[in-house]
């Protein structure tokens, strides 16, 4: 096979940009490898001509019963390249082995069935598909070894991946530089603009004109600095190549994994090398409620979820003096309407007084959003630290312990920290209207303790002692807000 610099000699003479050449190279190689895949040996079952007592119902005529390895090897040699059969192990009855002929030798694999056939991770509806997929892999590794070696040595991720172009703004301090860079990935530019909420937004409880918040005010609020791991799921591709190593993703099914949040497609082994740089695509995030908080804010390029900012704005504009705000439930139909509005319209959701007259429904929808977070505002891994801090009897030591736990939250999940900071600051302002709304710090803490905290084993709602500890932490969030949230 030609060296990588020789493969595209003809392309160098074309008057086109480097990025275009790289793209054409990738497409051309993928097509060639796809065509090579089509030349792989086709599966050919060795049919058993005699009845096989005890044949499992999920095997067909390729099942030969408890024949020896030598007999199976002879049958496969006679049948030729690509032939296969299934036999029962003579040493371990009830266990089954696939015999497969490729490259002039017989290969044996232990077979499993759980409704689908498999040898390792991939599941197949039929034995024929399993064998065909295996033959493709053998053939590609045999015929395209030089190409694979080159691509394995020089992953393309940092050079040509669209995710590499998105990561660069993290290293830039100039807004102009960020804008210039985004011109190279204009398909994401529109998605990366912070939303405007009726020409106003709430930043840490303060109303700010929309044209003033296009660029976040502090380093902590630069959304692109939130790290997020990719959410990879096994995926079946058509003509496709790995966006990490550049290798063609061959095989019939489950050729690799795909991030459900941003669409990054890579080999299963390559996904272990990908950094935590997922940039979720709004087009792949189908709703707002029940979505991971970091995924949501990165997809919409906001410091906090729009549900938080928009609900806080609405409540502070017309609900601060409503008796029992956050305690009195709103009409269920109105809460459902608000949820569906956010899920369908995102930042364009209509929750104003004309659309939702009951402010308690807005408060209920806000609490529902927080309760439905897959990872609660206080992540599971920090739950015990906050509960242990609440158990400390010395007030000064308890305050320091809660501060340290909150500081750790800032270091591991900044989106959660920024959201918690905003929510508790809002709740502190709600408590300042307690003469009219009857929502003291203690009452608010009772309502929001189980919303902000959720134990890993989900037992806190049945444990009155844990509820008391949750309440104590929320009380301190409100009473010592500026001290605890100093980031």
Buried (B, 14 or more C-beta within 10 A) or exposed (E): EEEBEEBBEEBEEEEEEEEEBBEBBBEEBBEBBBEBBEEBBEBBBBEBEEEBEEBEEEBBBBBBBBBEBEEBBEBBEEBEEBBBBBBBBEEEEEEBBBBBBBEEEBBBBEBEBEEBBBBEEBBBEEBBBBBBBBBBBBBBEEBBEEBBEBBEEEBBBEEBBBBBBBBBBEEBEEEEEBEEBBEEBEEBEEBBEBBBBEEBBBBBBEEEEBEEBEEBEEEBBBBBEBBBBBBBEBBBBEEBBBBBBBBBBBBBBBBBBBBBBBBBBBBBEBBEEBEEBBBBBBEBBEEBBBBBBBBBBBBBBBBBBBBBBBBBBBBBEBBBEBEBBBBBBBBEEBBBBBBBBBBEEBBEBEBBEEEBEBBBBBBBBBBBBBBEBEBBBBBBEBBEBBBEBBEBEEEEEBBBBBBEBBBBBBEEBBBBBBBBBBBBBBBBBBBEBBEEBBBBBBBBBBBBBBBBBBBEEEEBEEEEEBBBBBBBBBBBBBBBBEEBBEB
